[in-house]
Amino acid sequence: MATNLAGAKKNLEELATGHLSKLLLKYSWPALVAMSLNALYSVVDRFYIGQGCGEAAMAGLTLVFPIMMLFAAFGVFVGAGHAAAMSIKLGEGDRIACEKLLGQLVAFKLTFFFILPPIIFFNADTVLGWCGGGGVSAEAFECARRYLKIVLFSHLFSHLAFGFSAMMRAEGSALGSMTCMIVGFGTNLILDPIFIFGFGMGIAGAAWATNIAMAASCAFALFRYLSGRSVVRFRWRRIGFHKGLLAKPCGIGFAPFLQQLLGSLINVVLPAAFAKWAVDEAAATTQIASLGVFQSVMILVVLPILGAQQGIQPIIGYNWGARNYRRVKDAFVLGFAVTTALCIIATVLQCVPPFPRIFAGIFVSSENEALLTIAARDLQIANFMLWCIGLNVVATTYFQSIGRPRTAIVLSTLRQGACLLPTAWFLPYFLEDHAFGVWLSMPVSDVMCCLMTIVPIFLHLRFLSRVRTPVRFRS
């Protein structure tokens, strides 16, 4: 126990004094692995489904995707908000508040679970219809319904696991956070082919494999906190809502929540737009299947960007709480440089031949040449301006990390809400190829978002350059 606590104290000291580049690497790669394994639940499902179950099953998973993003939005609302608040409280040296934040996270997760899944379960057909289900084939719609009704109630385990993982990362235990995700992903990776192909369960097998994997990840996270290996102790009596600790984490978490919620809305609008403009159900199913390929590839190439943000968050949050503003500014500049480089790499991988076809081939059988060609072309159209979103990504993380929720909310909604949502709906009206207009709305929104982010972030950087506060570190 003493050894574990000494290691935890060392982690906090590193946040205050360690070399920034080394710290970013230390916290980013485990965060990247953890986030990658989290996101790859759906990617692995799509890989096996796309290779063995056909176009209709891929379209069905795409219809379910925005509903999963809706659940993820509530998970991020609680997890990201409480993790950022914990980083600040650790910097201030308030351990009791940290314990209460951990208990409050669990209370939120339980509350959301007992409200959301039942509502979706008893209205599954209606919700899937809103997601574009009315424009696809009956087979694709049935695949979506079957997967959704099986996977819904596993979200208690997934939300608790991801919430505990975020709190581990906030207190400096990036490896613990990563291991939590490894347990779940490894279970899913093993069970998917067994259930889908070995037992012949098809898309239902992918859903059951995900359920079991999420339960395993949750069990590991809970064991780690109950065993006393963490900086912040998990105490059963702290589970509940604590007056004075609600506003800050909820305010901080609202920005990524709104971003995820808008992402869910966008993934409702896009299938609906393709269903609207397609000449028939077969064409709509093909376009929505291509959208599923796009979503899966984006998860793969954008994960390093998000991993870098998760790595920089505890560094910025801790030093803001400790009033070390010079170090906060240096961490932001480093995060921006790394994020921009990763955005450029992501653009190249999705737009420069032969990469688009290679990535599309992961999720489309080589026997389906038509869908493979369409998916590769759509990747190039949608992502050729992706390189310019780095500023918005790091700025949103920065304001979230320092406890400025209103600014973070505005920045987080720019790309998907203020830019992409209206553009995706109206641009197809002005182009002869309407489906091309839907895809073109994505790079247009990337440019608009970048331009709108410049003013607020550089104004705050000027503030950091002027402020002079003595640095005091407390552990």
N, C-alpha and C positions, 0 to 999 in steps of 0.2 A: 504494500500500500504506500509506504513512504517513498519507494522508488518511483511509483507512478505519479505521485504528487510532485516530486522533484522534477520529473520530466515535464509535467504540465506547467510548472512555474517557469521552467526554461523556455517553453514555447511562448509564453507571454513576454518574457524579456527579449526574445528574438523579434517579436513584432515591434518593439520599441526601438531596438538598436541594431538589428541585423542588416546586412547588406541587401538593398532592395531587390536587385536582380536575382540573387540567390533565394530570397524569400518568395518572390513571385513564382519562381520555378518550383520551390518546395511546396507551395500551397496550390499552384495551378495544376500540376500533373496529377496529384491524387484527386483534385476536384474534377479534372477533365475525365479521369477514369470513372469516377463515381457518376458523373453526369452522362457520360457515354453509355455506361451500362444501364442506367435508368432509361435513357432514350432508346437504347437498342432493344428493349423489350419489344416495341412495336416493329422495329426494323427487322429483327429476327423472324417475327411472325410473318411479315410481308415477304421476306426472302423465301421461306418455305412455302407459303401460300402461292406466291407468284410463280415459283418453279414447278409446283406440283398440283395446284388446284385451279389455275386458270384465271382469265380476265375478269369474269364475273365476281369471283371471290376477292380479287384485288380491289375492284370497284366497291364491293361491300365493306371492306376494311376502311376504305377512304371515306365512306359515308359515316362510319362510326368515329373517325378521327376527331372531328370537332367536339363531339360529346366527351371524349377522353380529355381533350384540351380544356373543356369546361371544368372537369374535375381537377385537372392539374392547376387551373387558375386559383381555385380555392386552397389547394395545397400550397402553392407559392405564396398566397396571401398570408397564410399563417407561418410557413417555414422561413421564407426570406425576411419577413418583417421581424419575427422574433430572433432570428440569427443576427441580423444587423443590430437590433437593440441590445443583444447580449454582448456583441463586440464592444459597443460603446460602454456598457456597464462594467465590463471587465477592465477597460481602460480607466474607468473611474474608480475601480477597486470595490465595487458594491456586489459582493458574492450572494447576499440574501436575495437581492433583486434578480440575480441570474437564476437562482433556484426557482423563484416564483415564475419567471418567464418560461422555464422548462415545463413546469406544471401547467401553466396556462396554455402552452402549445398543445399539450395532450388534451386539455378540455375542449379547445377549439376543434381539434381533429375529430373527437367523438361526436361533438354537436353536429358538424357538417355531415358526418357519415349517416346519422340517423334521420337526416332530412333529405339529402339529395338522391341517393340511390333508389329509395322507394318511389319518389316522384317520377324518375326516368323510367323505371321498370314498368309501371302501370300505364305509361303513356309512350311506350317505345315506338309504336308505329307512327304516331303523330310527330314525334321528335325526329325520327328518321326521314319523314316526309319533308320537314323543314330543311333538312340537310341535303336535299336534292334527290331523295329516294323516289319521288314521283316520276322522275324522268329516266330512270334506268330500267333494266330488264327485271322481270319477276325473280329470276334466279339470284341476281346481285342483291336485291332487296331482302330476300330470305336469308342470304349469307350474313348480311349486316344485322338482321334481327337476332339470329341465332348467337352470333359472337357477343353482341351487346348484352343480352339477357344473362349470359353465363358469367361475364367478366365484371359486371357491375358491383357485386357485393364484396369483391376482393379489395375494394378501395380503402376499407378500414386499415388493412395491413400495409398497403402501399403508402398511404398518407402518413401513418405513424413512422414507417421506416424512413421515408424521405425527410420528414420533419426532424427526427433524431439525427439523421445524417447531416442536415444543415447546421444543427446546433453543435455537433462534434467539430465541424469545420470552423465555426465561429470561435470556439474555445482553443483552436490551434491543433486539434487532432485530425489533420487531413487524412492520415493513413487509416484511422478508424472509420472515417466517413467513406473512404474508398472501399474498405473491406466489407462494409455493410452492403454496398451495391454489388460487389463481386459475388457474394453469397446468393443474392437473388438472381443475378444474370446467369451465373453458372448453372443454377437449377433450371432456369427457363431454357437455356441452350441445350441441355441434356434431354429435357422432357419434350420439347417441341417435336423433334422428328419421331420420337417414340409414340407420342399420342396421335400426331397428324398422319403418319405413314404406317408405323408399326401396328397401331390399334385401328387404323382406318377411320379415325374420327374427323378428319378434315379440319375445317375452320373451328369446329367445337373443340378439337384437341388443342389448338393454339390458345384458346381461351382458358381451358383448364390448366394448361402448363403455366400460363401467366399467373393464375390464382395461387397455385402452390408456390411458385417462385416468390411472389410478394409476401406470402406468409412466412417463408424461410428468412427473408431479409428483415422483416419486422422482429422475428424472434431473436436474431443476432443483435439488433440494435438495442432491444429492451434488455437483453442479458448484459450487454456492455455497461449500460447505465446502472443497472441494479448491482453489478459486481463492484462498483466504486472505483472504476478505472478512469474516471473523467475529472476534469477540473471542477465542473459544476455537478453537485450531487443531485440525483433524481430522488425526490421524496414524495411518497404517495399523498401525504397531507397537503402538499403544495398544488395538487391538481384542482383547478378551479380558476375563476376569473378574479383578478386582483386589481382593485381600484388603484389608480395611479400608474398602472403598467399596461393599460389597454390602449390609450391614445397613440403613444409613440410607435409600438410595433404594428398596430393596425394602419397608422398613417404611412409608415415606411412600406409595409407590405401591399398597400393599395396600388402602388405604381406597377410592380410586376404582376399583380393580380389583374389590373386593367389591361396590361399588355397581353397577358395570356387570354383574357376574356375576348379581347379584340381579335386575337389570333384564332380563337374558336369561331367568332363571328365571320371572319374572313374565310375560314374553311367551310362555313355554311354558304356564304355568298358565292364563292368560286364554283362549287359543284352546281349550285342553282343557276349560275350564269351559263355554264356549259350546257345544262339541261335545257335552258331557255333558247339558246342559239343553235343547238344541234339540229340537224335535219330529221333525225329519228332517234329512237331509243338505243339502237346499236351504236350510232355515232356518239351519243351522250355517254354511254357506258365506256367507250374507248377513251374519250377525253377525260373522264373522271378517273379511269384507271391510270392514265398518263399523269394526272394530278397526284395520284397516290405515289407514283414513282418519284415525282418531283419532291414531294414531302419527305420521302425516305432519304433521298440523296442529300437534301438540305440538312437533315439531321446529322448525317455523317460529316459533311464539310464545315458546318457551322459550330459543331461541338467544341473544337479547339478554341474558337472565339469566346464561347460562353464559359469554357473552363478557365480562360485567362481572367475573365471578370470575377468568377468565383474565387480565384486565387488572390486578386487584388482587394476584394471586399474587406476581409478581416484586417489587412494592413492599414487601409484607409480608416476604417471604423475605429480600430484601437487607438491609432495616433490622433484622430480627431477628438476622441474622448480624453486623451492625455494632453490635449492642447499643443501638440507638436505640429504646427501648421506647415513649416518648411518641409517636413517629411511627407505630409499629406500631398503637397503640390508635386514633390518629386515622384511620389507613387503614381499620381495621376498621369504625369507626363510619360512615365515608363509604360503604364497600362495602355495609353493611347498609341504609343509606338508599336507595341507588340500586337495590339488589336488590329491596327491598320495593316500590318504585314500579313496577319492571318486572313484578313478580308481579301487582300490581293491574291493570296494563294487559293482561297475558296473560289474566287472568280475564274481564275485560270483553269482550275480542275473541272468546272462546270461548263466552260465556254470554248475551250481550245481543243480541237480534235486531236487524238481520238478519245479523250477523256469522257465526254458526254455519253458516247455510245457504250463505253466500258461500264460506267456507273449505271446506266439504264439496264444493261444486261444482267446486273446483279438481281434485279427484281422482275425481269421479263424473260420468259423462256426464249431461247434462240429460234425456236420453231415459229414464234409469233413475230415475223419480220415487220409487219405493218405497225404494230404497237411499239416495237423497239425503235423504229425510225422516227415515229411521231414523238415518243418520249425524249429521245436524244435532242431533237430539234427544239422541243419546248424548254428543255433545260438551258439551252443557249440563249433563247429569247428572254427568259425570265431573269437571268442572273448576270447579264453583261455589265450592269452598273452596281453590282453587289459590293465592289471594292470601296465605295464611298460611304458605307453605313457605319464605319468604325467609330467615328466621332460621336454619333448618337448612342451607340451601344455603351461606350465607356462613360459618357456623360450621365446616362441614366443610372448606371451602377454607382457612379461617384456620388450623386445627390442622394441616392438611396442609402449609401453607406454612412453618410454624415448626418442622416436624420432630417433631410429636407424633402419631405414627401410630396409637397405640392409641385415643386419643380420637377421631381422625378416622374410624377404622374403625367405632367404635360409632355415631357420628352418621350416617355414610354408610349404615349398614344399617337405620336406624330406619324410614324411610318405606316402603321396598320389602320389607325382610325382616321386621322385628318387627311392622309394622302391616299393609301391603297383602297380603302373601302369605297369612296366616291368614284375614284378613277376606274376601278374594276367594273363598276356598274354602268358608267356613262360612256367610257371610251369606245366600247364596241359599237355604239350607235353611229360613230363617225367613220368607221372603217368597213370596207367591203367584206373583208375576212373577219367576221365577228369573233371567232375563237382566238385569232391572232391578237385582237384588241384586248381580250382578257389577259393573255400572257404578257402583252406589252405594258399593261398597267403596273406591273411589278418593278421594272427598272425606272419607270417614270416616278413612282413613289419613292424609290431609293434616293434619287437626286433631290427631290423636294424636301425630304426629311433631313438630309445633310445640311442643306442651306438654312433650314429653320433652327438647327441646333447651334450654329456658330455663335450667335450673340449671347445667349445665357451662360454658356460655359466659359467664354473668354472674359465676361464680366466677373465671374467668380474667381477666375485665375488671377485677375488684377487684385481682388480682395486678399487672396492668399499671399501675394507678393508684398502687400502693404502692412499686413497685420504683424505685430511683434508681441508675442506672449511668452513669458518664461516657461520652459519645458519642465514638467514635473511628472515623473513616472511612479505609479503606485501599483503594487502587486498584491 
